[in-house]
């Protein structure tokens, strides 16, 4: 019979390892979506590799210099890159432990997409600028709090009316949680990515900014050209067709378990065909 103390030790060690892996997973997941943090991470790795090489080849001067860098480096990184570190911690804090705000059924998802697409088509035709942000796993409460609360069912008429000038809310964005319009007039931080095309306006930069900081889906209609775009996963998909826009929106709104279920169905179907 295994002693109780041994079992308890195994349980605590397992919990310890799981927590460490979870922390690494969250850290690397959020670093991946932050361009500046990726550069910082690469710089740290390069310094560590040079230090190991200097120890291996007995490079005394390089080793001494790197010892100073490693000793004072963490403090320098915290001071110099304080905004990036703060953003990373904010991203971790915004993650909802219990998943997305609401997992939509297939019917609810189709209704949401139908209402959004009806509004998008009209806004595109009239060249009315719009920014619609859909919350996923990361909370958007930071942007919801100062905005005008609506808590209304999604309808194409409501989405269109919110962006029609001279409506005082038309310059801000709408935030959707599940199948409800939570607020209007939301203001988002614009992307500071230097590689972004200078011709893109404030709406596109705001959409990319929220896509860089969270896992939300940002839908944009250009006021000048009527072009429609989607920003998600740190990337702006610019100037989509209506069909491309609809397909991408449907795909991005799918819960992860739906993807796995569909894959299982295809696998089972393949076996039956054989």
PyMOL commands that set and color helices and strands:
alter all, ss='L'
color gray80, all
select helices_A, chain A and resi 4-32+35-57+60-80+82-94+106-126+141-145+156-163+202-213+242-253+256-273
alter helices_A, ss='H'
color red, helices_A
select strands_A, chain A and resi 130-134+148-153+173-177+180-186+217-221+228-232+235-240
alter strands_A, ss='S'
color yellow, strands_A
deselect
rebuild
show_as cartoon
